[in-house]
Amino acid sequence: MTGNRSTRHAGNSVRIIGGLWRGRRLPFPDVPGLRPTPDRVRETLFNWLGQRLTGLRCLDLFAGSGALGLEAASRGAAEVTLVEADARAFAALQAHCGTLAATQVRLIRADALVWLKTQPHGDSSGYDLIFLDPPFAAGLLAPALQLVAPLLRPGGTIYGEFDTPPDLSGWQVWREGRAGQTRQVLLRRPEEGPSLTVS
């Protein structure tokens, strides 16, 4: 998760707040613009999602510190893909996965939008839960939403963070919240209900 450095964590670390690795602190490098999702925002998010993500296939684009994707893995997700372009942030993610023995986590160093354009579509290759927390100033959320739409399985959910509301036409806002200047939403397709699909 990269963006405006509006929230800093003491000692440049994030804490996993639930699941198998609860309480573990993970350091992250001092990369300009890296903005981990704060504990209280993640607590709200996983309350919305129902705490356990057992069996889900998840994608964390713009992964940054890995706070969202590794939290999902800690809470039972069957597979979590983290995509991060920055070399130092990616190296830290590699170290975290080794320390945690996170065999269900797949790491990809790539530009998120470029990588999305190469991905196959279809329910078997899609994701149940997609995290989108791109750099706020870069205007990446709207194009990312367009590109991830074909990768979302039926009944799947997208979590987004932003400071300026993007165009959310074509999506149902299932949950929404605010922490300071940052807003959070859970998005679904309009015709679909509120329960996550378990793979």
Secondary structure by P-SEA (a helix, b strand, c coil): cccccccccccccccccccccccbbbbbccccccccccaaaaaaaaaaacccccbbbbbbcccccaaaaaaaaaacccbbbbbbccaaaaaaaaaaaaaaccccbbbbbccaaaaaaaccccccccccbbbbbcccccccaaaaaaaacccccccbbbbbbbccccccccccccbbbbccccccccccccccccccccc
